[in-house]
Amino acid sequence: MQYLKKFDFFLLFLILPFIIISLVLINEISHKLFYKELIYIGIGVFVFITVYLIPIRKLLWLIPIIYWLNVVLLIAVDIFGVKILGAKRWLRIPLVNATIQPAEFMKTTLLLMLGYLIYKYPPRPLYSFKEFLRLSVYIIIPFILIVKEPDLGTALITLIIGFGVLFIIGVDKKVWLGIGIFSILFAPVYYKFFMKDYQKERIEHFLNKPGYHVKQSIIAIGSGGLKGKSKKNASQANLKFLPIVSSDFIFAYLVERFGFLGALFVIGLYFLLVAYFIDKAEKLKDDYFAKVMYGGVGIMIFTYAFINMAMTMDLAPVVGVPLPLISHGGTSFINFMILFAILENLVSRKEFIHTYGVK
């Protein structure tokens, strides 16, 4: 196929080590989860190929429809959602015993929407306060709906991704100064009057003393030493002290097994991947749709990885954030495969650029 001539194989080279590390760790944790992870990877590869073959630049007009449909699903969660452990975040799919979490898809949908809007109304050379507000509406709407579920962690990540993209594209410095002052003044008000009790409890544990989950995570990380332990001697995981070991706290298990050097290796892999995306975003210049997607995916991976690692070491409050491409779970992995396919599509199928007026 002619598109393969421009296919970015180096991106696949950067992604592959994460998948191998994930399979090794999950196989040690549970053979049952290992086989499920293989299925997720198979689905992810199928979705990657499917999305890659779609002429995305010819279908940009569909993006606002997809965005508002996702907003409708978030509203439906508030009305018809399934409540689990006190949070209403899921919609039950009729006729099948399954649920979906619209907030997870919103991060990708938001990136697409911002890419579409910035492509239609590019900065000259920076966005003014008025233009910034117009774009911010599309970030704030899902943020409010996700906070209401409540899912503050996902909502904040959505906010960081959205405004991170605008930072990369270019906004007047005075706007960021105003946002910084407002955030500092509003934070205590939000904590006092809007934050849920369990969210306050997590912050208090973080500021004062860690809860059970984090204590066990710190023990696992500390016991790994420089080079880690053998699988047999990884007592925190083997004796079930380390909770949610295959997903939220998989980084703690990784350090217990492979020590400080293993952690350093994985952090280095994330650094290379994120740096690659940001560098590509800078080089794309006036191809604003692709620029937003590359920059946004880089910000997303950095945010996920930083928060996940920080919370396992008691450097951030505990939130349900997976370690990208390593934690067990289908939704997160498939979502990233969709994003990677979009990036590959935009680079190797650039024959459509001139059709849409991008220079």
Secondary structure as UniProt FT lines:
FT   HELIX           2..6
FT   HELIX           9..29
FT   HELIX           31..52
FT   HELIX           56..62
FT   HELIX           63..80
FT   STRAND          82..84
FT   TURN            85..86
FT   STRAND          87..93
FT   TURN            94..97
FT   STRAND          98..100
FT   HELIX           102..120
FT   HELIX           129..147
FT   TURN            148..150
FT   HELIX           152..169
FT   HELIX           173..193
FT   HELIX           197..207
FT   HELIX           212..223
FT   TURN            224..227
FT   TURN            231..233
FT   HELIX           235..238
FT   TURN            239..240
FT   TURN            243..249
FT   HELIX           250..284
FT   TURN            285..286
FT   HELIX           288..312
FT   TURN            313..314
FT   TURN            324..326
FT   HELIX           330..348
FT   HELIX           350..352
FT   HELIX           354..356
//
